[in-house]
Each structure stands twice: as C-alpha cells, then as structure tokens.
Amino acid sequence: MRQAQTLNEAQLRRVIQYCRSRRHPTRDETIILTSFYAGLRAKEIAALTVGNVFDEEGNVRTQFILSAA
C-alpha cells in the first residue's frame, strides 16, 4: 500500500495563507493544523467532540481519545 503524501513546512505555510483569505479563516486554519500536527484525517476531525479536545476544567487535552465508532 502506498504511503499518503504529507505537506512539508513550506507547503503548510502556503495552505495557511490561503485559509486566511477565505470566509472562515479560523475554522479552516484549525482544521488544517489539527490534521497536520495530530495526524488526523478529515473523517476523524469531523467526529471530534468538545470532550475529545477539552478536559473537565476546560483545558486542552494533551492527547485526543477517539472511539472506534
């Protein structure tokens, strides 16, 4: 099976610049950075809930815990 291509740092900067020119720049940039740094695919990002990202005190978790569903 072939390995999926990933962005290098220069390509990531270009994508972020493009996101900032769009209608919802914060949302778009968050999606791209979550995918890039957490290694999540679009379907996995779409399945995230607030509880996956934030703990009970409202702090960002150091790890995302995803269910198999």
MDTraj code that builds the backbone (N, CA, C; nanometers):
import mdtraj as md
import numpy as np

residues = "MET ARG GLN ALA GLN THR LEU ASN GLU ALA GLN LEU ARG ARG VAL ILE GLN TYR CYS ARG SER ARG ARG HIS PRO THR ARG ASP GLU THR ILE ILE LEU THR SER PHE TYR ALA GLY LEU ARG ALA LYS GLU ILE ALA ALA LEU THR VAL GLY ASN VAL PHE ASP GLU GLU GLY ASN VAL ARG THR GLN PHE ILE LEU SER ALA ALA".split()
xyz = np.array([
    [0.0842, -0.1176, 0.0000],
    [0.0000, 0.0000, 0.0000],
    [0.0891, 0.1244, 0.0000],
    [0.0504, 0.2229, -0.0787],
    [0.1279, 0.3463, -0.0861],
    [0.1068, 0.4326, 0.0375],
    [0.2111, 0.5039, 0.0738],
    [0.2055, 0.5986, 0.1858],
    [0.1388, 0.7274, 0.1384],
    [0.0492, 0.7816, 0.2184],
    [-0.0149, 0.9088, 0.1852],
    [0.0878, 1.0202, 0.1849],
    [0.0739, 1.1127, 0.0915],
    [0.1650, 1.2268, 0.0878],
    [0.1300, 1.3241, 0.1997],
    [0.2317, 1.3863, 0.2539],
    [0.2119, 1.4860, 0.3590],
    [0.2728, 1.6180, 0.3149],
    [0.2290, 1.7256, 0.3774],
    [0.2810, 1.8580, 0.3459],
    [0.4134, 1.8810, 0.4176],
    [0.5034, 1.9527, 0.3516],
    [0.6234, 1.9974, 0.4222],
    [0.5920, 2.1354, 0.4820],
    [0.6849, 2.1918, 0.5552],
    [0.6595, 2.3189, 0.6254],
    [0.6255, 2.4330, 0.5287],
    [0.6940, 2.4408, 0.4145],
    [0.6668, 2.5473, 0.3170],
    [0.5260, 2.5323, 0.2593],
    [0.4864, 2.4107, 0.2284],
    [0.3523, 2.3872, 0.1766],
    [0.2471, 2.4195, 0.2816],
    [0.2734, 2.3846, 0.4067],
    [0.1809, 2.4162, 0.5149],
    [0.1615, 2.5674, 0.5263],
    [0.2684, 2.6437, 0.5194],
    [0.2579, 2.7902, 0.5260],
    [0.1712, 2.8440, 0.4120],
    [0.1871, 2.7881, 0.2922],
    [0.1066, 2.8327, 0.1776],
    [-0.0405, 2.8008, 0.1978],
    [-0.0695, 2.6838, 0.2514],
    [-0.2088, 2.6457, 0.2768],
    [-0.2691, 2.7372, 0.3830],
    [-0.1941, 2.7669, 0.4878],
    [-0.2433, 2.8562, 0.5938],
    [-0.2707, 2.9957, 0.5372],
    [-0.1823, 3.0455, 0.4533],
    [-0.2047, 3.1765, 0.3898],
    [-0.3332, 3.1742, 0.3083],
    [-0.3565, 3.0657, 0.2359],
    [-0.4797, 3.0532, 0.1577],
    [-0.6010, 3.0515, 0.2510],
    [-0.5932, 2.9753, 0.3593],
    [-0.7048, 2.9685, 0.4547],
    [-0.7401, 3.1069, 0.5076],
    [-0.6405, 3.1879, 0.5305],
    [-0.6631, 3.3220, 0.5865],
    [-0.7336, 3.4152, 0.4885],
    [-0.7394, 3.3782, 0.3620],
    [-0.8070, 3.4617, 0.2617],
    [-0.9516, 3.4175, 0.2393],
    [-0.9950, 3.3147, 0.3077],
    [-1.1279, 3.2584, 0.2889],
    [-1.2292, 3.3178, 0.3866],
    [-1.3542, 3.2768, 0.3721],
    [-1.4635, 3.3319, 0.4521],
    [-1.4553, 3.2948, 0.6004],
    [-1.4086, 3.1732, 0.6312],
    [-1.3996, 3.1254, 0.7695],
    [-1.2550, 3.0868, 0.8005],
    [-1.1669, 3.1859, 0.8116],
    [-1.0241, 3.1555, 0.8255],
    [-0.9870, 3.0808, 0.9537],
    [-1.0494, 3.1127, 1.0656],
    [-1.0149, 3.0458, 1.1915],
    [-1.0527, 2.8986, 1.1856],
    [-1.1722, 2.8699, 1.1385],
    [-1.2168, 2.7315, 1.1253],
    [-1.1254, 2.6534, 1.0308],
    [-1.0999, 2.7107, 0.9136],
    [-1.0198, 2.6411, 0.8129],
    [-0.8766, 2.6170, 0.8608],
    [-0.8174, 2.7162, 0.9230],
    [-0.6811, 2.7025, 0.9738],
    [-0.6760, 2.5973, 1.0859],
    [-0.7779, 2.5960, 1.1710],
    [-0.7836, 2.4967, 1.2787],
    [-0.7906, 2.3555, 1.2224],
    [-0.8704, 2.3348, 1.1205],
    [-0.8823, 2.2031, 1.0579],
    [-0.7485, 2.1594, 0.9992],
    [-0.6831, 2.2482, 0.9259],
    [-0.5549, 2.2147, 0.8628],
    [-0.4496, 2.1832, 0.9688],
    [-0.4387, 2.2666, 1.0715],
    [-0.3372, 2.2451, 1.1746],
    [-0.3650, 2.1194, 1.2573],
    [-0.4916, 2.0904, 1.2826],
    [-0.5255, 1.9675, 1.3543],
    [-0.4840, 1.8461, 1.2725],
    [-0.5115, 1.8504, 1.1451],
    [-0.4719, 1.7397, 1.0581],
    [-0.3206, 1.7265, 1.0519],
    [-0.2516, 1.8380, 1.0369],
    [-0.1065, 1.8367, 1.0210],
    [-0.0354, 1.7887, 1.1477],
    [-0.0700, 1.8468, 1.2619],
    [0.0034, 1.8167, 1.3848],
    [-0.0477, 1.6935, 1.4589],
    [-0.1780, 1.6646, 1.4494],
    [-0.2318, 1.5473, 1.5192],
    [-0.2373, 1.4254, 1.4278],
    [-0.2195, 1.4481, 1.2980],
    [-0.2206, 1.3363, 1.2048],
    [-0.3588, 1.2783, 1.1820],
    [-0.4613, 1.3589, 1.2033],
    [-0.5979, 1.3103, 1.1861],
    [-0.6470, 1.3317, 1.0436],
    [-0.7277, 1.2381, 0.9962],
    [-0.7907, 1.2503, 0.8646],
    [-0.9202, 1.3278, 0.8798],
    [-0.9766, 1.3701, 0.7663],
    [-1.0980, 1.4527, 0.7672],
    [-1.2110, 1.3865, 0.8456],
    [-1.2327, 1.2573, 0.8254],
    [-1.3401, 1.1863, 0.8947],
    [-1.3163, 1.1855, 1.0455],
    [-1.1914, 1.1731, 1.0871],
    [-1.1583, 1.1728, 1.2303],
    [-1.1782, 1.3112, 1.2911],
    [-1.1425, 1.4148, 1.2169],
    [-1.1630, 1.5519, 1.2655],
    [-1.3127, 1.5802, 1.2788],
    [-1.3909, 1.5359, 1.1803],
    [-1.5359, 1.5584, 1.1830],
    [-1.6016, 1.4873, 1.3010],
    [-1.5422, 1.3779, 1.3465],
    [-1.6003, 1.3006, 1.4569],
    [-1.5608, 1.3536, 1.5941],
    [-1.4686, 1.4484, 1.6013],
    [-1.4264, 1.5021, 1.7307],
    [-1.5421, 1.5721, 1.8017],
    [-1.5451, 1.5571, 1.9325],
    [-1.6411, 1.6298, 2.0148],
    [-1.5623, 1.7216, 2.1087],
    [-1.6313, 1.8108, 2.1741],
    [-1.5664, 1.9014, 2.2685],
    [-1.4940, 1.8211, 2.3761],
    [-1.5553, 1.7130, 2.4218],
    [-1.4952, 1.6290, 2.5249],
    [-1.3687, 1.5581, 2.4792],
    [-1.3543, 1.5370, 2.3482],
    [-1.2314, 1.4771, 2.2960],
    [-1.1146, 1.5750, 2.3051],
    [-1.1434, 1.7033, 2.2973],
    [-1.0397, 1.8059, 2.2880],
    [-1.0125, 1.8741, 2.4217],
    [-1.1182, 1.8990, 2.5007],
    [-1.1045, 1.9706, 2.6274],
    [-1.1370, 1.8788, 2.7449],
    [-1.0649, 1.8968, 2.8563],
    [-1.0950, 1.8194, 2.9770],
    [-1.2048, 1.8889, 3.0570],
    [-1.2350, 1.8360, 3.1751],
    [-1.3444, 1.8875, 3.2569],
    [-1.3222, 2.0310, 3.3035],
    [-1.1959, 2.0726, 3.3174],
    [-1.1650, 2.2093, 3.3608],
    [-1.1573, 2.3072, 3.2433],
    [-1.1755, 2.2587, 3.1213],
    [-1.1706, 2.3452, 3.0037],
    [-1.0320, 2.3583, 2.9427],
    [-0.9367, 2.2788, 2.9896],
    [-0.8016, 2.2818, 2.9342],
    [-0.7923, 2.1889, 2.8142],
    [-0.7083, 2.2263, 2.7198],
    [-0.6872, 2.1414, 2.6026],
    [-0.6150, 2.0149, 2.6457],
    [-0.6655, 1.9014, 2.6024],
    [-0.6034, 1.7739, 2.6363],
    [-0.4699, 1.7591, 2.5634],
    [-0.3780, 1.6862, 2.6218],
    [-0.2503, 1.6585, 2.5553],
    [-0.2648, 1.5469, 2.4536],
    [-0.3700, 1.4654, 2.4674],
    [-0.3987, 1.3575, 2.3732],
    [-0.5466, 1.3566, 2.3398],
    [-0.5772, 1.3276, 2.2131],
    [-0.7162, 1.3086, 2.1719],
    [-0.7482, 1.1616, 2.1885],
    [-0.8646, 1.1318, 2.2436],
    [-0.9069, 0.9942, 2.2590],
    [-1.0271, 0.9743, 2.1686],
    [-1.0075, 0.8934, 2.0640],
    [-1.1133, 0.8697, 1.9674],
    [-1.1697, 0.7291, 1.9863],
    [-1.2998, 0.7180, 1.9695],
    [-1.3609, 0.5853, 1.9766],
    [-1.3521, 0.5194, 1.8390],
    [-1.3682, 0.3891, 1.8359],
    [-1.3618, 0.3157, 1.7096],
    [-1.4826, 0.3487, 1.6210],
    [-1.5899, 0.3926, 1.6816],
    [-1.7108, 0.4261, 1.6056],
    [-1.6886, 0.5548, 1.5301],
])
top = md.Topology()
chain = top.add_chain()
for i, resn in enumerate(residues, 1):
    res = top.add_residue(resn, chain, resSeq=i)
    for name in ("N", "CA", "C"):
        top.add_atom(name, md.element.get_by_symbol(name[0]), res)
traj = md.Trajectory(xyz[None], top)
